[in-house]
Amino acid sequence: MAQAQYTSMYDLLEAIKDAIRTADFEKRSALASALDRYAEDNARDFFWVTGPQSPALLHHIVLAIDLACRPDAERRQGRTIHLVHRKPEGHS
């Protein structure tokens, strides 16, 4: 019996990116526009999905779709996280 080949999350992501990249320009543009509108209308949800708190597969799928549907020059910039050092309050 032949052993089944293991399919990883990265194999899935490559297949999604390849499918989007081979689609015609109008479909990729429509997908990019839909992602932009969703990010504007549901910013909290979109940035949670693409941020470090989301489940790994969901995070990677959305970013793979976002990156594959637009040219390099139009890629969305990630959010900047600023760490602030604060003095402890009280008698700590």
Secondary structure, 3 states (H helix, E strand, C coil): CCCCCCCCHHHHHHHHHHHHHCCCHHHHHHHHHHHHHHHHHCHHHHHHHCCCCCCHHHHHHHHHHHHHCCCHHHCCCCCCCCCCCCCCCCCC
